[in-house]
Amino acid sequence: QVQLVESGGGSVRAGGSLRLSCAVSGYTYSSYCMGWFRQAIGKEREGVAAIDSDGNTSYLDSVKGRFTISIDNAVNTLYLQMNSLKPEDTAVYYCAADRRLASSAVFYGAHWFDYWGQGTQVTVSS
């Protein structure tokens, strides 16, 4: 059974940084697309960044240059380093996984991903 557990959310001021982690267990497939999504109150869940097993990465335009996605296969953990945070980054952040997709699939829609974590809140104050 695949389990994804996020951590690292919190409250920061604009301009601050946070690093989100997603611990993965039970994932036995050799190929993967691992992504971060976020959902703000009253908005749809949107793809933020993803990385696939070929090493390709994709980023939402509004986070390019500020966020970095990475994966440490040795410890089965996905990360999202978030710098220069803005109030509009405030949302619940979710990690997701799928074995069939490329990194660009993070922009196809959340329904494409099979496995999800429970989410972690990120709040950025001005």
C-alpha positions as CSV (number, residue, x, y, z in Angstrom):
1,Q,0.0,0.0,0.0
2,V,1.5,3.3,-1.1
3,Q,1.6,6.0,1.6
4,L,2.6,9.6,1.3
5,V,3.1,11.7,4.4
6,E,3.9,15.4,4.1
7,S,5.6,17.6,6.7
8,G,7.3,20.9,6.9
9,G,4.4,23.3,6.5
10,G,4.0,26.3,8.8
11,S,3.6,30.1,9.0
12,V,6.1,32.5,7.7
13,R,6.3,36.1,6.6
14,A,6.6,37.2,3.0
15,G,10.1,36.6,1.7
16,G,10.7,33.7,4.0
17,S,11.4,30.1,3.2
18,L,10.1,26.7,4.0
19,R,11.0,23.2,2.9
20,L,8.3,20.6,2.5
21,S,9.0,16.9,2.7
22,C,7.0,13.9,1.6
23,A,7.9,10.6,2.9
24,V,7.0,7.8,0.6
25,S,6.5,4.2,1.6
26,G,5.1,1.1,-0.2
27,Y,5.9,2.4,-3.7
28,T,7.5,-0.5,-5.6
29,Y,7.3,0.8,-9.2
30,S,10.6,1.7,-11.0
31,S,9.0,4.6,-12.8
32,Y,7.3,7.6,-11.2
33,C,6.1,11.1,-11.4
34,M,6.1,12.8,-8.0
35,G,4.4,16.1,-7.7
36,W,3.4,18.9,-5.4
37,F,-0.1,20.4,-5.6
38,R,-1.7,23.2,-3.6
39,Q,-5.2,24.2,-2.8
40,A,-6.1,27.6,-1.5
41,I,-9.5,28.3,0.1
42,G,-12.2,28.7,-2.5
43,K,-9.8,27.6,-5.3
44,E,-9.2,24.5,-7.3
45,R,-6.2,22.3,-6.6
46,E,-3.4,23.3,-8.8
47,G,-0.1,21.6,-9.8
48,V,3.0,23.4,-8.5
49,A,6.0,21.3,-9.4
50,A,6.8,17.7,-10.4
51,I,9.7,15.5,-11.1
52,D,9.8,12.2,-12.9
53,S,12.0,9.1,-13.0
54,D,13.8,10.5,-16.1
55,G,14.9,13.5,-14.0
56,N,12.6,16.0,-15.8
57,T,11.1,18.7,-13.7
58,S,8.2,21.0,-14.3
59,Y,7.1,24.2,-12.5
60,L,4.1,26.4,-12.3
61,D,5.1,29.7,-13.9
62,S,4.4,31.7,-10.7
63,V,6.9,29.6,-8.7
64,K,9.7,29.3,-11.2
65,G,13.0,30.6,-9.7
66,R,11.5,30.5,-6.2
67,F,10.6,26.8,-5.6
68,T,12.8,23.7,-6.2
69,I,11.6,20.2,-6.3
70,S,14.0,17.3,-5.6
71,I,13.9,13.7,-4.6
72,D,16.2,11.6,-2.5
73,N,15.6,8.0,-3.6
74,A,17.9,6.7,-0.8
75,V,15.5,7.8,1.8
76,N,12.3,7.7,-0.3
77,T,11.6,11.4,0.3
78,L,10.3,14.1,-2.0
79,Y,11.1,17.8,-1.2
80,L,9.9,21.2,-2.2
81,Q,12.2,24.0,-1.2
82,M,10.2,27.2,-1.2
83,N,12.0,30.6,-1.1
84,S,10.9,34.1,-1.4
85,L,7.4,33.1,-0.3
86,K,4.5,35.4,-1.1
87,P,1.0,35.6,0.5
88,E,-0.5,34.1,-2.6
89,D,1.5,30.9,-1.9
90,T,-0.8,30.3,1.1
91,A,-2.5,27.0,0.6
92,V,-2.6,23.4,1.7
93,Y,0.2,21.6,-0.1
94,Y,-0.2,18.0,-1.1
95,C,2.3,15.6,-2.6
96,A,1.1,13.1,-5.2
97,A,2.5,10.2,-7.1
98,D,1.8,8.2,-10.2
99,R,3.8,5.5,-12.0
100,R,2.7,6.3,-15.6
101,L,3.2,10.0,-16.0
102,A,5.9,12.5,-17.0
103,S,6.6,15.6,-14.9
104,S,4.4,17.8,-17.2
105,A,1.4,15.8,-16.0
106,V,1.3,18.0,-12.9
107,F,-0.5,20.5,-15.1
108,Y,-3.0,18.0,-16.5
109,G,-5.1,17.9,-13.4
110,A,-5.1,16.3,-10.0
111,H,-7.3,13.4,-11.1
112,W,-4.4,12.0,-13.1
113,F,-2.5,11.1,-9.9
114,D,-3.2,7.9,-8.1
115,Y,-1.6,8.4,-4.7
116,W,-2.0,11.4,-2.4
117,G,-0.8,12.6,1.0
118,Q,-3.0,14.3,3.6
119,G,-1.6,17.8,3.0
120,T,0.3,20.3,5.0
121,Q,-0.7,23.9,5.6
122,V,1.5,26.8,4.4
123,T,0.6,30.3,5.5
124,V,2.5,33.3,4.3
125,S,1.7,36.7,5.9
126,S,2.5,40.1,4.5
